[in-house]
């Protein structure tokens, strides 16, 4: 019995050694090319998935888009799969392309693979949309912030006398996004530099194509507490402004106002605050 146990143990070790020598199970081979389309036009292309070890399952084929924060989200493309358990062919289509569709994508089987040590991962591809700025051209200053979308326009200084009414306008404009009034926010820089709500009455007008919003802010009986830095932003609070870079060899200058930032100066009040950052 002892000899049988030893023989069984040796066989298990040999089987385990063989499995380790083979390495992890292979993943299906995915073949796809980079794609180009025109803004407002349609996109159509195909890809293939070839069997590695196990039979293929159509339900395990997915396409995801790389987001700006280096995460993945489901692609909005329509995908039709055909073939058998050895090889699948996918047909991808998308209508009314926008600049938001220009990005990196990955086709994967079952789960997103870990990043490779070299080169792009298998199944990855780029979609370039003609009429949209190339990712490398969105901002020429490598030390500066990325381009803003939507673009927020407001006078950086608003002046009013103490006790009077202040009224001013601002605008948000996008070439690609469909804007919504409920995503427009205005905040004030508090004493600890944290944002706090404003007491202004805010009203909005949305253009017919939903690409532009015109806002009006009104504050009555302005007080010294209203003096300070403010910020208008869309959807999410932007990161702190980047420092302005001076000539080579010199230290960077102070940060400029963020897009949508402005100051209210109240005559009759001495205290001033900087932009919200």
N, C-alpha and C positions, 0 to 999 in steps of 0.2 A: 504493500500500500504506500509506503514511503517513496519507493521508486516511482510509482505511478504519479504521486503528487509532484515529485521533482520534474518528471517528464512533462506534466501538464503546465508547470510553472515556466519551464524553458520554452515551451510552445507559445505561451502568452507573451513572454519577453520578445521572442522572435517576431510575433505578429505586431507588437507595439513598435519594435525597431523598424519594421517595414513601413508602418504607417507614418512614423516620424520622418523616415527617409524620403517619403513621397511628398512631404510638406502639406500645407493647407490645400483644401479642395480648390480646383481651378474654377474660375468664373467664366461665364460665356463671353465670346468675342463680339464686341460691338463696333460696327463700322459706320461712320457718319462724317460728313464734310462740313466745313464752315459755310454759312449761308449769307446771301445779300438780298435785300429787298428795298423797295422804294416807300418813302413815307406816304401813308394813305393807301398803299397798294396791298396786294396779297402775297403770301409766301407759301410755297409748296415744295417739299423735298421728302426723300425717303432714307431709311437706314436699315441695317440688318443686325440680327442677333443670332449668333451661331452657338450651338450646344458645346459645352465643355465636358462635364461628367454626367450630370443628371439631365433628364428630359426637361425641355423648356415648358414654362407655364406663362401664357399671355398675361395673366393677372399680376405677374411680378415685374413687368416692364414699365418703367416710369420715366418721365422727363421733368427735370427741375431747373429753375432759373436761379442764377447767383445774384443775391441782393447786394446793395451797397455796403452793408455791414458784414459781408463775407459769410452770409448764411444762405440757405436754399429755401425756395418756395415753389409750389406747383406752377408749372408753365401753363399759360392760358391756351396753348395750342390744342387743336383737335387731332387725335391720333387714332388711326385704324390699323389693326394688326392682322396679318394673314400668314399662313404657313403651317408647319407641323412641329412636332416636339424636337426636331433636329435643327431647324432654321426658321426664324421669323423675319418677316419684312414689315416694316412700319411705314405708313404714309402720314406725313404731318402737314397740316394746313393752318393758316391764320389769316384773317382779313383785317383791313383797316389798320395797318401797321403804324405805330407811333414810336417816338424816341424811347419810350419806356420799354419797348420790346428789344431794343439794342442792348445786348448783354452777353455774358457767358452762360452756357447751358450744359447740362450733362444728362445723358441717357444712361440709366443704370438698371441692373437686374437685382431684384429683391431688396437690396439696401445700398445706400451711397457708399462707394469704396473709400478707404482712407487715402489721404493725399500721397501721391508717389514721391519718391526721393528725387527723381528727375523728370522733367517734361510734364505735359498736361496729362490728366488721368484718362483712361480709356473711356470712350463714349462722350467726351467733352467736345463742344463746338461753339463757335461764335456766330451771333446774328448781327450783321451790320445793316443799318437802315440809312439809305441815301437821303440826304436832306437834313440829317441830324449830325451834330458835332461828334467827331470821333472822340472816344474816351480820353485819348491823350491830348485833345485840343480843347477840352471843356474849360481848362484854366491853364494858361501858359506859365503862371508863376508857381513853381513847385512848392514855394513856401507860403502861398496864399490859400484862401479857402476855396472850395469847389464852387462852381457857378450855382446861383440861387434859382430855385424854381418852386413856386412862382416868384417873380421879381416884385419886390415891395418898394414902392416909391412914397416917400414922405419927406417934407422939409425937416432938416435936422435940428432946426431951432424954432420954437414957437414962443412968441412974446405976448404978454398980456399984463394989464395993470391989476393990482390987488382989488378984489371986490367986483371986477367986471366979468363979462362972459367971454369964454374962449371957444371959438369954432374953427376947425380946420378939417381938411380932407386928406385922404391917402388912397393908394390904389395897389391892387395885386393883379399881376398879369402872367399868364402861362401860355406857352405855345402848344403844349401837349396835354397837360392835366385838365380834367373837368373839375372846376373849383366849386366849393360849397361854403356858404356863409357861416355855417356852424363850426367851421374849422379855423376861423379867423379869431385871433386873440390879441389883446393888448394888456400889458402888465407894466407895473411901475417898480423901479429899483428901491427896495426897502433900505433901512439904515444898515442892516447886516448884508446888503447886496443881494438878498434873496427877493425874488419877484413877489409882488402883492397885487391884488385886484385894483383896478382903477374905478373911480366914481363917475366917470363920464357916461353920457348917453351915446351909444353907438348905433348907427344905422347903416344899412348896406344896400347897394344896387348891383344886381348880377346881370351881366350881359346875356344876350340871347343865346350865344354859343357856349356860355358858362366858362369862358376863358379869362374873363376879367371881372373883378369886383372893385367898385368904388365905395369907399367908406367915409362917413362923416362922424366926427367926434365933437361933442358939445359939453362944456362944463360951465355951470353958472356959479356966480359968487366965488370966484377963484381965491384961494387962500395960499399962504406961504407953504403949507404942506403939499400943495400941488406942484411946487417947484421941484424939479429933479429929472432923472433920466427915465425914459420909457422905451418899450420895445413892442413892435407889432410883429407877430409871427403867424405862420400857417401850419396847422396840425401839430407840430412838435417844436419845442424850444430849441433853437440852433445852438451849436457849440460856441464857446467863447471866441471872440474875434482874434484872428492871427495878428502877430506883430508885423508892422511894416518894416521890410528889410531895406537897409540903406546900402551905400556903396560897399564893395568888397573890402573887408578889413575893418569895418566899423561895426559897432554894436547895433542890434536891431532897435528901432524906435518904439515908442509906446503904441499899444494897440489902437486901431481906429474904431469908429463906431460900427457895430454889427449891422448888416442889412436890416432895415426896418427900425433902427434905433434913432431916437431923437430926444431933445431936451426942451423942457418948458421953463422959461425964465419969467418970473413974476416981479414986475416993477414994484418997489416998496418993500422987497424982501432981500436980505443980504446973502443968505445961505444958498450955495449952489451945489448940485450933485452931478456926477459924471454919468455917462451912458451906462445902461445896464449891461454887465458882462459876466 
